[in-house]
C-alpha cells in the first residue's frame, strides 16, 4: 500500500490459528505447520515490519476476519499497483465497518488518487469530525484543503466546461462559542 502513496495503515498478513494457553500457533498457509512464538514473530516482522504482539493472537469475530481478508486483498492489489481493485476493497472495508477510521482514511486517499473528488471529501469530512489523533486530524484537513484547491483549479481551466466532480462546499460553522 505504501508503494502507491496510501499512508497510515498498519498491516499484519499472518493468519494464525491459536488454541490453548499458552497458545498453540498454527500457520494456516503452510499445511498447518506448528509455529513457536519466535517463528510467528519472525513471520509478522517480515510481513508487516513490526513485531508480533498479544493483540495479534486474540480471537477475531467475523467482521474482524472479513476486514483482515480485505486488508490482505488491498495489499495484494497494492503490490500490483491496481488502484481500481484497491478502491473496490476499500469500499468493501467501509461497508463491513463504517466507523473504522483506518478504513475511511485509506478510502479517502484512494478516492482522491482516483479523482473521485466529491466522495473523497465526504470521507475527509468524516475523518475531521471523528479523528482522535491531532496529527491525523491535521493530515485530513491538509488533504481536504489540497483536494478543494485541485477541484477549484480544475473548474477554472478555460477548456473545461464542468469540474470533474462538482461539489458544494459546506457553509462555515457560525455557532457562537
C-alpha positions as CSV (number, residue, x, y, z in Angstrom):
1,X,0.0,0.0,0.0
2,X,2.9,2.3,0.8
3,X,4.1,1.7,-2.8
4,X,1.2,3.7,-4.2
5,X,1.1,6.5,-1.6
6,X,-1.5,5.4,0.9
7,X,-0.3,6.2,4.4
8,X,-1.4,5.5,8.0
9,X,-2.2,1.8,7.6
10,X,-0.9,-1.0,9.7
11,X,-1.0,-4.5,8.3
12,X,-0.2,-7.9,9.6
13,X,-0.7,-10.6,6.9
14,X,-0.3,-13.6,9.2
15,X,-3.4,-15.6,9.9
16,X,-2.6,-17.9,12.8
17,X,-4.9,-20.2,14.5
18,X,-4.2,-20.0,18.2
19,X,-5.6,-22.5,20.8
20,X,-4.9,-23.4,24.4
21,X,-2.8,-21.5,27.0
22,X,-0.1,-20.9,26.0
23,X,-1.5,-20.7,22.5
24,X,-0.6,-23.4,20.1
25,X,0.2,-21.4,16.9
26,X,-0.7,-23.0,13.6
27,X,0.2,-21.4,10.3
28,X,-2.8,-21.9,8.1
29,X,-0.9,-21.2,4.9
30,X,1.8,-23.8,5.5
31,X,-0.3,-27.0,5.7
32,X,-1.0,-26.4,9.4
33,X,2.7,-26.2,10.4
34,X,3.1,-25.6,14.1
35,X,5.0,-22.4,15.0
36,X,6.9,-21.3,18.0
37,X,6.2,-17.7,19.2
38,X,9.7,-16.8,17.8
39,X,8.6,-18.3,14.4
40,X,5.4,-16.3,14.5
41,X,7.2,-13.1,15.5
42,X,9.6,-13.6,12.6
43,X,6.7,-14.0,10.1
44,X,4.9,-11.0,11.4
45,X,8.0,-8.9,11.3
46,X,8.8,-10.0,7.8
47,X,5.3,-9.2,6.5
48,X,4.4,-6.1,8.4
49,X,7.7,-4.5,9.7
50,X,6.6,-4.7,13.3
51,X,7.0,-7.4,16.0
52,X,4.2,-9.8,17.0
53,X,2.1,-8.6,19.9
54,X,-0.6,-10.1,22.1
55,X,-3.3,-8.5,20.1
56,X,-2.3,-10.5,17.1
57,X,-3.2,-13.6,18.9
58,X,-6.6,-12.6,20.1
59,X,-9.7,-14.4,18.8
60,X,-11.4,-12.4,16.0
61,X,-15.1,-12.1,15.2
62,X,-16.5,-12.5,11.7
63,X,-16.3,-8.7,11.0
64,X,-12.6,-8.6,12.0
65,X,-11.8,-11.7,9.9
66,X,-13.5,-10.2,6.8
67,X,-11.7,-6.9,7.4
68,X,-8.4,-8.8,7.6
69,X,-9.2,-10.7,4.3
70,X,-10.0,-7.4,2.6
71,X,-6.8,-5.8,4.0
72,X,-4.8,-8.7,2.5
73,X,-6.5,-8.1,-0.8
74,X,-5.7,-4.4,-0.6
75,X,-2.1,-5.4,0.0
76,X,-2.0,-7.8,-3.0
77,X,-3.6,-5.1,-5.2
78,X,-1.1,-2.6,-4.0
79,X,1.8,-4.8,-5.0
80,X,0.2,-4.9,-8.5
81,X,-0.4,-1.2,-8.3
82,X,-4.0,-1.8,-9.2
83,X,-5.8,1.3,-7.9
84,X,-9.2,0.3,-9.1
85,X,-9.0,-3.0,-7.1
86,X,-7.7,-1.2,-4.1
87,X,-10.7,1.2,-4.4
88,X,-13.2,-1.7,-4.5
89,X,-11.6,-3.4,-1.5
90,X,-11.6,-0.1,0.5
91,X,-15.2,0.4,-0.3
92,X,-16.0,-3.1,1.0
93,X,-13.9,-2.4,4.2
94,X,-16.0,0.6,5.0
95,X,-19.2,-1.3,4.3
96,X,-18.0,-4.0,6.7
97,X,-17.0,-1.4,9.4
98,X,-18.4,2.1,8.7
99,X,-16.9,3.5,11.8
100,X,-13.3,2.4,11.1
101,X,-11.1,5.4,11.0
102,X,-8.3,3.5,9.3
103,X,-10.6,2.2,6.6
104,X,-12.0,5.6,6.0
105,X,-8.6,7.2,5.8
106,X,-7.4,4.7,3.3
107,X,-10.6,5.0,1.2
108,X,-10.3,8.8,1.3
109,X,-6.8,8.7,0.0
110,X,-7.6,6.2,-2.7
111,X,-10.7,8.2,-3.8
112,X,-8.5,11.3,-4.0
113,X,-5.9,9.4,-6.1
114,X,-8.5,8.1,-8.4
115,X,-10.2,11.5,-8.8
116,X,-13.4,10.6,-7.0
117,X,-13.3,14.1,-5.5
118,X,-16.8,14.5,-4.1
119,X,-16.6,11.1,-2.5
120,X,-13.2,11.8,-1.0
121,X,-14.5,15.0,0.5
122,X,-17.2,13.0,2.3
123,X,-14.5,10.8,3.8
124,X,-12.2,13.6,4.8
125,X,-15.2,15.4,6.5
126,X,-15.9,12.2,8.4
127,X,-12.3,11.9,9.5
128,X,-12.1,15.5,10.5
129,X,-15.2,15.0,12.7
130,X,-14.1,11.7,14.2
131,X,-10.3,11.7,14.3
132,X,-8.9,11.5,17.8
133,X,-5.2,12.0,16.9
134,X,-4.2,15.6,16.4
135,X,-1.7,14.7,13.7
136,X,-4.2,12.6,11.8
137,X,-6.8,15.4,12.1
138,X,-4.3,17.9,10.6
139,X,-3.4,15.5,7.9
140,X,-7.1,15.0,7.0
141,X,-7.6,18.8,7.0
142,X,-4.5,19.3,4.8
143,X,-5.6,16.7,2.3
144,X,-9.1,18.1,2.2
145,X,-7.8,21.6,1.5
146,X,-5.4,20.2,-1.2
147,X,-8.4,18.4,-2.8
148,X,-10.6,21.6,-2.7
149,X,-7.7,23.5,-4.4
150,X,-7.4,20.9,-7.1
151,X,-11.2,21.0,-7.7
152,X,-11.1,24.8,-7.9
153,X,-8.2,24.7,-10.3
154,X,-9.8,22.1,-12.5
155,X,-13.1,24.0,-12.6
156,X,-11.3,27.2,-13.6
157,X,-9.4,25.8,-16.6
158,X,-10.6,27.6,-19.7
159,X,-11.1,24.4,-21.8
160,X,-13.1,22.7,-19.0
161,X,-16.8,23.5,-19.0
162,X,-17.5,21.5,-15.9
163,X,-15.4,20.3,-12.9
164,X,-14.8,16.6,-12.7
165,X,-17.0,16.1,-9.7
166,X,-18.8,19.3,-8.9
167,X,-19.2,19.9,-5.1
168,X,-20.9,22.4,-2.9
169,X,-18.7,23.5,-0.1
170,X,-20.3,23.3,3.3
171,X,-21.3,26.5,5.0
172,X,-18.9,27.7,7.7
173,X,-20.0,27.0,11.2
174,X,-21.3,30.2,12.7
175,X,-22.4,28.7,16.1
176,X,-21.4,31.2,18.9
177,X,-18.9,29.9,21.4
